[in-house]
């Protein structure tokens, strides 16, 4: 079993409550729009980090991380990108990836809207953790933690933080 902390759209801001929320996690995943290399460095000192760059990220982040990342945790095939949409409204780039080989778990950010949806057509779980930073239209900052146990994802929890 692997415990995952998932966030996106920090936009250069790190909420101190995330240290406690992600404290029991084995890994932290960031779905882009880090906003600064300092967020990456803070996370990397705290836990092993997997991430992608987002549309606001500069060359420092883009030199470290890919735009899209496909990887496996336990027996779960994961696809991560920043701009990906959601079931019924995927981005063209995500659809292209899914047509040949849909993942079991698709994580993305960008919208600042927390969404967890199961796509019955493609048989994948979509998770957007919302925005963990304080910049943007969202009223509450959010992040997610969950478990991957062999081929199952469960025990999903959300934290809401005042901006």
Secondary structure as GFF3:
##gff-version 3
##sequence-region A 1 163
A	DSSP	beta_strand	2	7	.	.	.	ID=ss1
A	DSSP	alpha_helix	17	21	.	.	.	ID=ss2
A	DSSP	beta_strand	27	30	.	.	.	ID=ss3
A	DSSP	alpha_helix	37	46	.	.	.	ID=ss4
A	DSSP	beta_strand	48	51	.	.	.	ID=ss5
A	DSSP	alpha_helix	59	64	.	.	.	ID=ss6
A	DSSP	beta_strand	68	73	.	.	.	ID=ss7
A	DSSP	beta_strand	76	81	.	.	.	ID=ss8
A	DSSP	beta_strand	85	86	.	.	.	ID=ss9
A	DSSP	beta_strand	89	90	.	.	.	ID=ss10
A	DSSP	alpha_helix	92	101	.	.	.	ID=ss11
A	DSSP	beta_strand	105	108	.	.	.	ID=ss12
A	DSSP	beta_strand	114	119	.	.	.	ID=ss13
A	DSSP	beta_strand	124	129	.	.	.	ID=ss14
A	DSSP	beta_strand	140	149	.	.	.	ID=ss15
A	DSSP	beta_strand	152	162	.	.	.	ID=ss16
###
